[in-house]
């Protein structure tokens, strides 16, 4: 269940549908472009084929009792045996709202009581590029339905918002630990200036961070969480995080679309420039009128 990473190559040409997958690609280790990617690395377009392609399996390395399951698919080589990997997807779109801080929306003054609810959030919008964005949404909804179909009689408590106008990605900030446990926290002093997050260890700790990069002249440069801004055109690596609560004869399920990596892509598209300018205008109007930006209801939902 070892995930592989591959970045979809894009150019600085005008933004077009070609910058999005026609269907939803799965990450692979091989250096291939979307145009010549083998079918075994692409989410099928037919829902019936998706059901045959993806499986909900048990996660042998789960660090949370609720996350004993993951969405997997089999990769069979041309001549070799097949392997089972977690379904990891690329999503591309424009950033409408973003909070990738290592502590996300957690308020240090709230203590451990709200640690389980703290999250990092990223909202992607199509910015007028409806066809490619719809293809991504269709693929994501198929994967969510595969999870629900696996648990008969289940109750869906929560699912990340996946719609034609916006895709909301969320990621839990803290990992649950236990007393006496040794934790390998990646939290730095700069991430936790008050020291209150560190004080929660080992009951709650930061297991890993979202990787942020910038594509520049066909290179990928490491950046920090603050680099991603509203209006950026990004490539997001994501997985479906499945939480299953008992009883198993009627399980209650939470499904989150969780970010692993965010790459800010180059683009000289007029659409990109116009969208960034429109966002800045909205910000100025909101500040002057002391109003909220469009999408705040989604961020807070």
TIDRENFI-842207 format. One record per residue (C-alpha): x, y, z; residue in one letter. Coordinates in steps of 0.5 Angstrom, whole numbers, plus 2048, in hexadecimal, padded with zeros to 3 digits. Layout:
XYZA
...
! end
This chain:
800800800X
8068057FEX
80380B7FBX
80780D7F5X
8088147F2X
8088177EBX
80781F7EAX
8038207E3X
8078247DFX
80482B7DCX
8068307D8X
8068387D8X
8018387D2X
7FA83B7D3X
7F68377D8X
7F28327D4X
7EE82B7D5X
7F58287D4X
7F782A7DBX
7F28267DEX
7F181E7DDX
7EB81C7D9X
7EA8177DEX
7ED8177E5X
7F48147E5X
7F88107EBX
7FF8117EDX
80480D7EAX
80B80C7EBX
80D80C7E3X
80F8127E0X
8098137DBX
8048187D8X
7FD8187D9X
7FC8177D1X
8008107D1X
7FE80E7D8X
7FC8077D8X
7F58057DAX
7F68027E0X
7F98087E3X
7F280C7E2X
7EC80C7E5X
7E78097E1X
7E180D7DEX
7DB8087DFX
7D98077E6X
7D88007E5X
7E07FF7E3X
7E28047E9X
7DE7FE7EEX
7E27F97EAX
7E97FD7EBX
7E98007F2X
7E87FC7F8X
7E77FE800X
7EC7FA803X
7EF7FA80AX
7F57FF80CX
7FA7FB810X
7FE801812X
7F8805815X
7FA80981AX
7F380B81CX
7EE80581EX
7E8809819X
7ED809813X
7EE801812X
7EB80280BX
7EE805805X
7EC8067FEX
7F18017F9X
7F27FF7F2X
7F67FA7EFX
7FC7FB7EAX
7FE7F67E6X
8047F77E2X
8057F57DBX
8087EE7DCX
8097EE7E4X
8047ED7EAX
7FF7F27ECX
8007F67F2X
7FB7FA7F7X
7FC8017F8X
7F88067FBX
7F480B7F6X
7F78117F6X
7F58167F1X
7F781D7EEX
7F28237EEX
7F38297EAX
7EF8307EBX
7F08377EEX
7F08397F5X
7EA83C7F8X
7EC83C7FFX
7F2838803X
7F483780AX
7FA832809X
7FE835810X
80082F814X
7FB830819X
7F6832814X
7F0835818X
7F183281FX
7F1838824X
7F7837829X
7F283A82FX
7ED83482EX
7F282F830X
7F182782FX
7E982882FX
7E982A827X
7EF826825X
7EB821821X
7E882681DX
7EE82A81BX
7EF82A814X
7F282D80EX
7EE82F808X
7EF830800X
7E98327FCX
7EA8317F4X
7E68347EFX
7E58347E7X
7E683B7E6X
7E283A7DFX
7E58337DDX
7DF82F7DEX
7E08297DAX
7E78277DDX
7E48297E4X
7DE8257E3X
7E281F7E1X
7E681F7E7X
7E08207ECX
7DC81A7E8X
7E28157EAX
7E38187F1X
7DB8167F2X
7DC80F7EFX
7E280E7F4X
7DD8107FAX
7D880C7F7X
7DC8067F7X
7DE8077FEX
7D6808800X
7D48017FCX
7DA7FD800X
7D67FE807X
7CF7FC806X
7CA80080AX
7CF80580CX
7CD80C80EX
7D181280BX
7D3817811X
7D781B80CX
7DB81C806X
7DF821803X
7DB8267FEX
7DC8247F7X
7D88287F2X
7D882B7EBX
7DA8327EEX
7DF8307F4X
7E382A7F6X
7E582A7FEX
7EB827800X
7EC826808X
7F182380CX
7F1821814X
7F7825817X
7F882181DX
7F981981EX
7F6816824X
7FB813828X
7FB81082FX
7FE811836X
80680E836X
80680E82FX
80C81082BX
80A815826X
80E817820X
80B81E81FX
80E822819X
80B82981DX
81182E81DX
811834822X
80F83981CX
80983581BX
807835822X
80983C825X
80583B82BX
80783482DX
80083282EX
80082D828X
80682A82BX
803829832X
7FE82582FX
80381F82EX
80281982EX
7FB81982EX
7FA81E828X
80081F823X
80282181CX
80481B818X
80681E812X
80582480EX
802826807X
808826802X
80882D7FEX
80C82E7F7X
80C8337F2X
80D8317EAX
8128367E7X
8158357E1X
81382E7E1X
81682D7E8X
81382C7EEX
8158307F4X
81482F7FBX
80F8347FFX
80C835805X
805835807X
80483D806X
80683C7FFX
7FF83A7FCX
7FB8407FBX
7F48417F9X
7F38417F1X
7F983C7F0X
7F88377EBX
7FA8317EFX
7FB8297EEX
7F98257F4X
7FB81E7F6X
7F581B7FAX
7F28157FDX
7EC813800X
7EC812808X
7E780E80AX
7E480E812X
7E0808813X
7DC80881AX
7D980281DX
7D47FE81DX
7D67FB817X
7CF7F8815X
7CE800814X
7D4803814X
7D580B814X
7D980E80FX
7DD81480EX
7E1815808X
7E681B807X
7EA81D801X
7F181E804X
7F7822801X
7FE81F801X
8018237FCX
80082A7F9X
80482D7F3X
8038347F0X
8038337E9X
8058387E4X
80083B7DFX
8008417DBX
7F88407D9X
7F48477D9X
7EF8437DDX
7F48427E3X
7F68497E3X
7EF84C7E3X
7ED8477E8X
7F28497EDX
7F08507EBX
7E984F7EDX
7EB84C7F3X
7EF8527F5X
7E98567F4X
7E48527F8X
7E98527FEX
7EA85A7FEX
7E285A7FDX
7E1855803X
7E6859807X
7E3860806X
7DC85D807X
7DE85880DX
7DB853809X
7DD84C808X
7DF849801X
7DB8447FDX
7DD83D7FFX
7DD83F806X
7D783B807X
7DA835804X
7E1836808X
7DD83680EX
7D883080CX
! end
